[in-house]
Amino acid sequence: MAKPGRPFKADDFKRALARATEGHGSPAVAVAAAPRTLAARVATPFPGPAGVVAAHDAAFRARIARAESGATRPGEGYGARNAASGALGRYQLTPQALRDLGWKDAAGGWTALAARHGVGSDEGFLSSAAAQEAAMGAYLRRAEALLHRNGSLARSGGAVPGLDGSPVPLTEAGLVAAAHRRGAGSVARYLAHRNTAASADAPPLSALDRRAFAAVERRLRDFAALPYAVAARPERAAAPAG
């Protein structure tokens, strides 16, 4: 069962989306202004290259980098490029992801927002660790906001039956990592399907859905034990005394 939390107010969500899509100001300023969750207070911040301070734990970003670009050390993977998908850098951000963040335009050109981070070309992005960390921070905040909106992040603390029938833990780290891999919409569809998995009228899975859900499930399992500081969510209300 998901842990209770106070409703996510409209003004909170607008601020979260503003941080996700714009990252107003330098990454360090955006982090300082982010709501301080319990996880954020106890987690060790990740000191990124060139003094960038990210809101999320070093272990989480390192695991994403290892899964996406094969990077095993802090300085590795920044120059990685996937010729097939066009994904760039340590965290393999796709052209669509960079468009969603406002770093690229519809024609594939780099925008004024990217220029504020010193990026005007693919090569410039690949050569700037600081810019990649800033883009990754914005991407994760956007994923968090979308997971809030579709109700997936509220499931943290619970579990669902996996495709093989064994329990899959739902944690903030796992849910955000799964959204990074397959998108927040796929995470919501996976959770909805697994909620009805034991029902006689559960819809059958197509081969395409099974592949997508398997990828979501792998991320949920692989990242379940990692700490994660959710920047886009206000603190949960304290449990009532009694």
C-alpha positions, 0 to 999 in steps of 0.5 A, spaced: 500 500 500 502 506 498 504 511 503 499 517 505 501 524 503 498 531 502 495 532 496 500 535 491 497 542 490 496 546 483 501 551 485 506 546 487 505 542 481 506 549 476 513 550 480 515 543 479 514 543 472 517 550 471 523 547 474 523 541 470 522 545 463 526 551 464 531 550 470 531 557 471 538 560 473 544 556 474 543 548 477 546 550 483 540 555 484 535 551 482 537 545 487 537 550 493 530 553 491 527 545 491 523 543 497 527 539 502 524 532 502 526 528 508 530 524 503 534 530 501 536 532 508 539 525 509 542 524 502 549 526 500 548 531 494 552 529 488 558 534 487 558 534 479 563 537 474 565 544 474 561 545 481 554 543 479 550 541 485 545 536 483 539 534 487 539 527 486 544 522 489 551 520 486 549 512 487 543 514 482 546 517 477 552 513 477 547 507 476 543 510 470 550 512 467 552 505 467 546 502 464 545 507 459 553 509 457 557 503 460 560 508 464 563 505 471 567 512 473 565 519 474 568 522 468 566 516 463 561 516 458 560 524 457 562 523 450 558 517 448 553 518 442 548 512 440 548 513 432 542 509 431 538 513 436 541 520 437 542 519 444 548 523 447 552 523 453 553 520 460 546 519 461 544 518 453 539 523 453 535 522 446 533 528 441 526 527 444 528 528 451 532 534 449 526 537 445 522 536 451 527 540 456 527 546 451 534 544 450 533 543 442 528 545 438 523 542 433 528 542 427 533 539 432 537 545 433 540 547 440 536 553 443 537 559 447 536 555 454 542 550 451 546 556 450 546 559 457 549 552 459 555 553 453 552 548 448 550 550 441 552 543 438 552 536 439 559 536 440 559 542 445 554 538 449 558 532 449 564 536 451 561 539 457 560 535 463 557 540 467 551 541 461 550 534 461 549 534 469 544 540 468 540 537 463 540 530 467 537 534 473 532 538 469 530 531 465 529 528 472 525 533 475 520 533 469 520 525 470 518 526 477 513 531 475 510 527 470 510 521 475 506 525 480 501 527 475 499 520 473 499 518 480 505 513 479 510 516 484 504 516 490 505 508 489 512 508 492 512 504 498 508 499 495 509 493 491 506 489 485 506 482 482 511 482 477 511 479 470 513 472 473 509 473 479 514 475 484 513 482 488 516 488 485 518 493 490 516 500 488 520 506 490 522 513 488 528 511 485 526 505 481 520 509 479 524 515 476 529 510 473 524 506 470 521 513 467 528 515 465 528 508 461 521 508 458 517 514 460 512 516 465 506 514 461 509 507 460 510 506 468 503 508 469 501 503 464 505 498 467 502 499 474 495 499 471 496 492 468 499 489 474 494 492 478 489 487 474 494 482 473 490 477 477 483 479 474 480 474 470 478 480 465 486 482 465 487 485 458 493 480 454 499 483 453 502 484 446 509 483 444 511 490 444 507 491 451 511 486 454 518 488 452 516 495 454 513 492 461 519 488 462 524 494 461 520 498 466 520 492 471 528 491 470 529 498 472 524 498 478 528 492 481 535 494 479 534 501 483 529 499 488 535 499 494 538 506 492 537 512 495 533 518 492 531 525 493 525 527 490 526 535 488 519 536 485 515 534 490 513 538 497 514 534 503 509 529 505 505 531 511 507 528 518 502 523 520 497 525 525 498 523 532 494 518 536 
